Amino acid sequence: MRVGVQQLLIVLVIVIIIFGPTQIPKLTKMFGKSVKGFKEGMEEPEEVVEDAPKPKKKAKKAAAKVEADEEADEE
């Protein structure tokens, strides 16, 4: 389904009627910030994974103990 020029003009007229010509620049600015924030959010998980703190030795030992206990319970 393609959107034609006529449909775009109708939507534009409705937006102008609803929000008024003075609010449209504010709306476009907010929309631009939202898109920018979304793009930054999509890139963020890669950086977060790289910067994640390493588990401490005690935590590794505790996790190994839990796994060993679970394996012993299964046998």
C-alpha positions as CSV (number, residue, x, y, z in Angstrom):
1,M,0.0,0.0,0.0
2,R,1.5,3.3,-1.1
3,V,0.7,6.7,0.4
4,G,0.0,9.2,-2.2
5,V,0.5,13.0,-2.2
6,Q,-3.2,13.6,-1.7
7,Q,-3.3,11.5,1.5
8,L,-0.2,13.3,2.8
9,L,-1.9,16.7,2.2
10,I,-5.0,15.6,4.0
11,V,-3.0,14.4,7.0
12,L,-1.0,17.6,7.0
13,V,-4.2,19.7,7.0
14,I,-5.7,17.7,9.9
15,V,-2.5,18.1,11.9
16,I,-2.6,21.9,11.4
17,I,-6.2,22.0,12.4
18,I,-5.6,19.9,15.5
19,F,-2.4,21.4,16.8
20,G,-2.3,24.8,15.1
21,P,0.6,26.3,13.1
22,T,2.4,27.5,16.3
23,Q,2.7,24.0,17.8
24,I,4.0,22.2,14.8
25,P,7.7,23.3,15.2
26,K,7.6,22.1,18.8
27,L,6.1,18.8,17.7
28,T,8.7,18.2,15.0
29,K,11.5,19.0,17.5
30,M,10.1,16.5,20.0
31,F,9.7,13.9,17.3
32,G,13.4,14.5,16.3
33,K,14.6,14.1,19.8
34,S,12.5,10.9,20.2
35,V,14.0,9.4,17.1
36,K,17.5,10.4,18.2
37,G,16.9,8.8,21.6
38,F,15.6,5.6,20.1
39,K,18.7,5.3,17.8
40,E,21.0,5.9,20.8
41,G,19.1,3.4,22.8
42,M,19.5,0.8,20.0
43,E,23.3,1.3,20.2
44,E,23.6,1.4,24.0
45,P,23.3,-2.4,24.7
46,E,26.5,-3.1,22.9
47,E,28.3,-0.5,25.1
48,V,26.7,-1.8,28.3
49,V,27.8,-5.3,27.7
50,E,31.4,-4.2,27.1
51,D,31.4,-2.1,30.3
52,A,29.8,-4.7,32.5
53,P,31.7,-5.4,35.7
54,K,33.5,-8.7,36.0
55,P,32.1,-11.1,38.6
56,K,34.1,-11.4,41.8
57,K,35.8,-14.6,42.8
58,K,33.5,-15.2,45.7
59,A,30.5,-14.9,43.3
60,K,32.1,-17.4,41.0
61,K,32.8,-19.8,43.8
62,A,29.3,-19.5,45.1
63,A,27.8,-20.1,41.7
64,A,30.1,-23.2,41.2
65,K,28.9,-24.5,44.6
66,V,25.3,-24.1,43.7
67,E,25.8,-25.9,40.4
68,A,27.7,-28.7,42.2
69,D,24.9,-29.0,44.8
70,E,22.3,-29.2,42.0
71,E,24.2,-31.9,40.2
72,A,24.5,-33.9,43.4
73,D,20.8,-33.6,44.0
74,E,20.1,-34.9,40.5
75,E,22.2,-38.0,41.0
